[in-house]
Amino acid sequence: MTRLGILVVTYNSAGHIEACLNSLPGRTPILIIDNASTDGTAELARRHPAHPEVIANMANLGFAAAVNQGFEHLETDFVLLLNPDVELRDGLPQLIDALHNPKAGAATGLLADQFSFHIRRLPTPWTLAFEVLGVNRLWPTNPINRRYRCRDLNPGKSQNVEQPAAAFFLVRREAWRDIGGFDSRFHPVWFEDVDFCQRLLAAGWSIRYEPAAQAVHAGGHSVNKLTWACKQRFWYGSLLKYAAKHFGWWELRLVALAVFIAFPPRCAVAYFNGSAVDPLSTCAKVSGLALSSIFGDLLTPTERESS
């Protein structure tokens, strides 16, 4: 079995995929899973001199399902997940060496100038409530936010971490298989990597951070093409699904109540600054999800048991 394979999930990534592929090492299997792009991403990738294997899905399966599809297709001990707007710079051997401990299930490196985005601790109910209510934006130095965004960690030190983003993420196949892969119910995007890291740690695996492995990340190239309404529905929907899956009864209600209180004012602001065409419809949908979490459950008993 080949030791390393590289997996890139694309969605309308034509503006970035060539630079990403240019940065990858030769003689390493590269797999592109394209989620029904309409901008020619798959065709650009097929013509690239790196000769990646390209699987073009007929529909957008979402990031989590595409990652699982890639793991099933690749036959490698380790799979490096890369966003198409990431370019490798240095330290890939050191990143692989970070998994020398057989209980290290995943590893990540340094995304230049994005440490607080890339490396975070797992969210608590209060973390998500503060995020939703805008407390972290208004008071970024509050202790809950400082801990969540790892302001106390040294970016230059190799160490165990809790929740790196999947933009630059090396995963041991054995660990991926052990916890059942990514949860495709986080569709199409957001919180699937948080959920994966939470389950990885709960199963006894560790996640290593190795700053010698470095990359640059443009950030948000696909989600920035979504409408305001889609972003809100996807992000809040995935946030509430994460809370339903991992928090207790009152903790879920705390997060859902924060969403229910905070989202209508955000819709009003979006309407007046012109970023939302139909904020009332979006407000109704997101508020409905919050109410479902307060008075019901976003996950069925069967889904909870399978989590």
N, C-alpha and C positions, 0 to 999 in steps of 0.2 A: 504493500500500500504506500502510495506517495505521502510524504510527510505533510506538505502544505498545499492547500488550494485557496484561491482568492475568489470571493463571491461578491458581486456588485449587483444590487437590485436597482433598476432604473425605471423612471417614469418621467417622460418628457425631459430627458437629460442631455439633449443634443449639444447644448452649449458647454457641457463640462466633460462628457465621457472621453473625448480624445485626450485631454490633458491628464485625466485620471489614468488611462491606459498607458500613456507615455511614461508615467512615473513608476510603473510596476516592473519588477525584475523579470528577466527572461527565463525561460525553461521552467516556469511555474504555471501549473494549470490555472486558467482564468475562466470563470463562468459568469456570464451576464444573464440575469433573469429580468426580462423587460415586461413590465406590467401594462401592456397595451398602450404604449406611447403613440402619439399622433404626430410627432415632430421628426420622425426618421431616426430616432436614437438607435434602434436595432440595426438598421442598415449601416449607419456610421461605424458601429462597433464591429460588424462583420468585415468591413473593409480595412480595419486597422491592422498595421503590421504585426501587432502582438498576437493576432489570430486567436482571439478568445472564442470559446464556445458560446453561442447565443441561443437562448430559448425565449421565444417571443410568445407571451401569453395572449390569448384572444380577449381577455378581460382583465381588469385591474383586481388582482386577488388580495391586494393589501401587502404591506411590508412583511408582516410576520409569516403569512402563508408562503410568500415568495422565498423567504429565507429557508423555511422548512423544505420547500421544493428543491432549493439549491443543495442543501445538506443531503437530501435523498439521492441527488444526481451525482454529486462529487464522491470520490472514493479516496479521501485523504484523512489522516489522523487529526489534523488541525484545519480549521476554516477561518480565514481572515475576512471578516465582513467589512466592506468599505462602502461608504456613500459615493455616488458618482461625482460629487463635487469635492472629494478629498484627493490630494496628491501626496504620495509618500515622499519623504525626504531622506530619512536615514534610520538605521537601527533595526531593520527587520530581523536579523539573526538574534539580536538581544531580546526582541519581543518573544520569539520562539523559545529562547532559553529561559524566559520568565516562567514557562510552564514545566520546568524540569521537575518540580515537585508533583507527584502523581495526583495529589488532591487539589492542585491548582486547575480550576475548570475553565478559566478565561483570563485574558490579559489585554491591556490597552497601553497606548503610549501617550505622548504629549501632542495635543493639537495646539499649534502655535497661537498664543494670545487668547485661548479659549478655555483655560483651565476651569474656571467657575461654571462654564456651560457644560464642559465635558465630564468633569468628575464631581459627583454629588453623593450625598448619603441617601439612603432610602427614605422616602417621604413618610412623615408621621401625619396623623389627622390634622394636627395643628399646623404643620408645614403647608398642607394643601389649603387649609382654611385661610391662612395668612396670604397665600399666593392668590387665591380667588378673590379675597376681599381687598386686595391691593395694598395690604400692609407692607409687604416686602418692597413694593415700588416706592411707597411714601417714606418708609423707614428701613432702608436696606441694611443698616448695621444692627438690626434687632437680633438677639441671640439665637432665635429659632432659624432665621434666614442665614446667619453666619455659619451655623452648624450644618444646615442643609447644603449650602454651596461650598462647604469645606474650606472656609477662609482660614482655618487653623492648620491646614496641611501645607507641607513644603513641596512645591511643584517639582523641585529638583531631586527628590528622594524617591528611591524605589520602595514600594510599600503595598500593603493590601488596601483595597478600596471597596466600596459597596456598590456604586451604581454609575459606571461609565456609560456614556451614550454609545449606541451601536454604530455610530459613524466610522469608528476605527476600533475594531473589536475582534480579537483572536479568540476562538472558542475551540476547546477540546471536544472532538466528536463524542467521546465517551460521556462527557458531562451533558452535552446536548441531548443525547439519547436517554440518559439517566432521568432527566426531569421532563421528558416528553416534548422537547423542542420549544419553539415560540408558540404563544397562544394566539391563534388566528382570529379569535373573537375581538381582539383590539384592531378593528378594521376601520379605515384603511391604514391608519397611522396613529402614533402617539401612545406612550405608556407600555408598548409591547416589550421594549428593552428594559424598562423599570421592573416590570413583572418577571421577566426572564432572570434578571439579577437577583430579585428577591427569592425566587424559587431555587436558584442555584445555591445561594448562601444557606437557605433553610435546609437544603439537602446535604450540607456539610462540605461543599466545595468552596474554594477561595477564589478571589479575583485580584490579579496583580496589576500594579501600575508601574511601568518601566519608562522613565523619561528619556532614556537614550534612543528609544524608538519615537520618531517624530514625523508629523505630517501637517499639512495646512488644509484648512476646511473653509470653503466659501460660505456654506450654511444656508439652509432654507430654500434651495433652488426649486424644489418641487412644490412645497407647501405655499411658497409665496405666489404661486400661480393659481392657487385656489381662491375662490371668492371669500369675502368676509364671512358670509353665512356658513359656508362649508367649514371653514376653519373653526368657527365657534362650535358647531355641532360635533365635529370630529374630536376636538380637544376636550370639551366638557364631557362628551359622551364617554371617551376613554378614561378620563379622570374618575368619573363616577363608577365606571366598571371596575377600575383598579380598587377603589375604596370598597366596593361591594365584595370584591374577591378577597381582600387582605385585612380589612378592618372589622372590628366588632360592631355590635348593634348600634351603640350610642356614638361610636366614632364615625361610622358611615353617615348617621343622621347629622352630625356636626358638619361634615364636609358638604353634604347635600343642602343643609340649611344655609351655609355660606354661599353656595352657588345660587340658591333661590333669592337671597337678599341682594347679592352683588350684581347679578347679571342684568336685570332690567335697567339700572342706571348706565351700565356699559352700552346697552343698546341705544339708549337715549343719546349718549355722547357720540356713538357711531352715526346716528341719524343726522345730528346737527353738524358733524364735521364732514359729512358726505361719503363716508366709507361704507355705509350699508344702504342698499336699495330698499329692502323690505325687512327692517329690524323687528317689526311686530311678529311676523311669522317665525323668525329665528328665536325671538324671546319666548314665544309660546312653546316651541319645541324643546329648548334647553330647560326652561322652567318646568315643563312636563316631566323631563327626565329627573330633575331634582325632586319633584313631588313623588315620583315613582320610587325613588330611593328612600324618601322620608316615610312614606306610608306603605311601601311594598318592598320589592327587591328586584334589581336589574338582572340577577342571576337566578335561575331555577334551582331547586334542590339538587337535581341531577348535575347541573353545571358546577355547583359548589363542590360536590363530591369528586368531580373529575378534575378540579383545579389542583 
